[in-house]
């Protein structure tokens, strides 16, 4: 069934409603709704229409909206999901579902459902959906936070701690400006304020703060100067790199074995998911009876016979 993005549905549905303006006042007040039978439960998946006598229920209509929503909303019950949509959008979804159902019915009447190519494509789509559903059932319950945490701890145990520093810097294009800035700071100037005022680096807005980094994260000249400092110390002389002249202040030192679990969670989850999928595939293949059949060898190419050599012309008769 072709789908419209939810954002497009919102525009399509809201546009006509906005253009029409307020609804006219009815000539007479509508009759009050019938009183619900006490104890009667609302049907969680009511029939919304009938197309050629075939029922169209709420879950089929809401499937269109669910596919355009984030994954965490796709498990919301259809009745609740309906309340989350503006009335105009729901009417658009219902109308589209009715149209789709009518077109499918027309295609069946025309016998297209018996077309061999159509049947092949439907079969492939069904097989793909079954395969994906099986993998979701086999894999997703296994990838828990406990598993991810254990994997993170295992990987972290094999990493060597590496020193990191947090530093600020002031970047200017020439040595004279850098030395003037260094003198200002040595006389009591606030490093952060001077960085905001004088530095040409984007970090100037943060007082020149570069955050934590390792030696290999910076160009060698800058890294050597920064790692030679102690916390609170400012470089005794400007440092020249390919970017210009720097005045550096070291803020902190620490040893790190890599990013935190929270920072690694998404990447780690993707890695573990891929591994679990491969493991599930191997388990399924191991319990499946598979017989390979060698395809018949292609026929040997026909050997063309050599064309006969042209006959030599007869020798001329000798005169006597």
N, C-alpha and C positions, 0 to 999 in steps of 0.2 A: 504494500500500500504506500503510495507516495506521501511524503511528510512535509509539512511546512514548519520552519523554525518557529519556536514559541514567540520570539521577538517580532517576527513578521505577522504572526497571528494577532498579536496585541495591536499592531498598527492597523491591520486590516479591519479588526473588529472595532477599534476605537474611532477610526476615521469616519465611517458612516454615522456612528452615534453622535459624534461631535457636530457633524454637519447638519444633522436633523434638528438639533436644538431640543428644547424640552418637549415632552410628550403632551398632546392635547388632553384637556380635562375631559373625562368620560361624562356622557350625558346622565348616567345613573350610576350609583355606587354599586360595585360588584357584590355578588352574594357572598356571605361569609363562608369560609372554608368549612368542610364537613368535619365534625368532631372525630378525632381518632379513637378507635376502639381501645379501651383501657387494656394495657398489657400487650398490645400488638407491637411487634418490633418492626422497624423500618427495614425494608429489603436492602441489603448491602450492595446488591448488583441488579438494580431494576431494569426492566425493559423500557427503552426510550423511543423505539420506532420499530415498525415492521416493513420490510422491503420484500415485495412479492411473497408475503406471508412468513418470511424468515425474521426471527427476532434479532434486534440489534440492542445489545445490553451496554450498560455504563462502562464496564471494564474495557470493551473494545474501543469506545470513544476516547476514554482517558489514556489509552495506550499511546495515542498520538502526542498528547501533552507530555507524558512520562518520558518519552524518548528524547525530548528536548530539554529535560530537566537534569540537574546534577544526580549522580548515581545514588546519593543518600536519600533522595526523594522518590526514587522509582519504586520503593517498597511501600510507599504510603497507600493505604486502602483507597480504591477509586472514589468511594463516597466522600472521604475526607479531602482527597485531592480536588474534587469538584468544587468544594467550598473555598479552595485557595485561588480559584480562577475568577476573573471578572465575568459577569453574565454574558457580555458580548463575545468574549473569547470562547466560552463554553458553547454558545450557539454556533459559532463558526466551526468548532471542532465537530459538533453533532452533524451539521450540514455536510461537512466534508466526508464524514464517515458514511452518511446515507448515500452520497454520490458514489463513493468507492464501492459500497455494497451493490448499488445498482449496476455499475460498470462490470463488476465481477459476474453478476448474474447474466448480463448481456453476453459476456465472453463465453460463459458456459453454454448458453443457448446456441451460440454460434459454433459450438464444438471445439473451441480453442483449447479446452482443458484436455482434449484427447490428442492434441498435436504432440508428436514424439519429442520435439525439441523443448516445448514448454514443460512436458512431463519430466524430462531429464533435468531441467533447471530447477523445478520444484523439488525434485528428489535431492539434488545437491544442496539446496538451501536447507532442507529438513535435516540432512546429514550433518551439515555444518553447525546448525543450532544444537543438535543432540551432542555432538562432540564438545562444543563449548560448555554446554550445561554439565556434562560429565566432568570436565576438567574443573569447573567451578566447584562442584560438589566434592571432588577429590582433593583439591588444593587449598581453597580458601580457608576451611576450618583448621588446617594445619599451620597456617602462617599467623601465629599469635604473637602478642607483644612479648611473651615469655621466650618464645623461640628467637625473636629478633634480638632481645636483650642478651640471650646466651651466645648468639652468633657475634654480636658486637663485642662482648667480653672476651670471647675466644680470639677474635682478630686483634683486639687491643693488647692482649697479653703477648702477642708476637711482635708488637711494634716497639722500637727503641725510642725512649724519651728524647725529645729534641728541644733545644732552648728556643724560646720565643721572647721578643721584646715588644713593648709598646712605646712608640716615640711620636713626637711632634716635630714638624720642621717648618721652616720659612724658606720659600724658594724665590729667588730674584735672578734677573738675567746677567748681572755683572758682579765682579768681585768687590768693587768699591761700595755698592749698596749693601752687600752682604756684611762687609766689615763694619759699616756704620750701624747696621742693625745689631750686630754682635756687641758693639760698644754700648748701645742703648740698653740691651738686656743685662749686660754686666754691671751697669749703673743702677739696676733695680727695675728696669722696665718689665712689665708683665708679658711673658712669652705669648700667651694666648691672644691678648689684645693686639700685640705687635703683628702676630701672624694674620689676624683678621684684617688688619689695616694695610700690611705691606706685601704679604705673600701672593704670588701669582698662581699658586697651585689650587685646584678645586677644594682641597682639604682646608683652605683658609677659613671657610665658613664654620668649620668645627674647631677653630683655634689651632689649625695645623695638625690635628690628631689623625694619625695613620692607622690606629688600631694595632693589634698584635700581628707580627709577621716573623717569618724565619729568614735565615741568611739568604737562602735561595730565592726568596720572593722579591728581593731588591737588587738593583745593579751593584756590582762588587764594591765600588767606591763608597756608596752610601751605607751598605751593610757593614763594611769593615769599621767605618766611623761610628755607627750607631751601637754595634755590639761591644765596642771598646769603652763605652760610657757606663757610669753607674747611675742608678735611679736618682733623678733630680739634677743630674749634671748636664751642662750645655757644652757642645763641642767647642774646644778652645780656639779653633780657627774654622773659617768657612770651608765647606767640602764641595769640590767641583765634580759634576757628573755631566753626562750628555744632555741633561735637561736644564742645566744652569748651575747656580751657586746656592748651597743649602746651609742654613744654621739649624742644628739638630739638638733636641732636648730629649733625653731618655726618661720615660715615666715609670715603666715596670719591667721586671724580668719574670719569666716563669718557665717551667719545663712542661712540655705537652706531648702527649702520645697521639694527637690527632683530634678531629672534631668530636664533639659530644654525641651521646646517643641520640638526643633529640635532633641535632643537626644532621645526623646520618640516617635517621629513620626511613625517610622516603626512598633514598638510594638503596639502602639495605633491604627494604621491603621488596623493591623491584628485583634485586638480585636473587633474593630467596624465592620469590614467586617463580622466576624463570627456572631455578634449579628444581623446585618442587614439581613444576610442569614436566620437566624432562624425566624426573623420577617416576611420576605417575604414568607417563607414556611407556616407560620401560616395564613397569609392573603390569600394565594392561597387555602389552605385547607378550610378556612372559606367560600369561595365562590364556593366550589365544592360539588356536591351531592355525598355523600359517603354512601354506604349501606354495612354493614358488614353481611356476611353470615356465620353462624356457620357451621363448617365442620361436617359431619356425625360422630357420635360416633363410635369409633373402635369396631369391634365385640367382644363380651365377649369371653374370652378364654374357650375352650371346657373343660368340667369337665370330667375327666377320672373316669370311674366306678371302684369301688374297686374290685380287683380280687377275685374270690370266694375262700373261705377258703379250704385248701386241705382236702379231705375226710379222716376221721380217719380209720385206718385199723380195719378190723373186729376182734372181740375178739376171741381168740382160744377156740375151743370146749372143754368143761370140760369132763374129763374122769370119768367114773363111776366105 
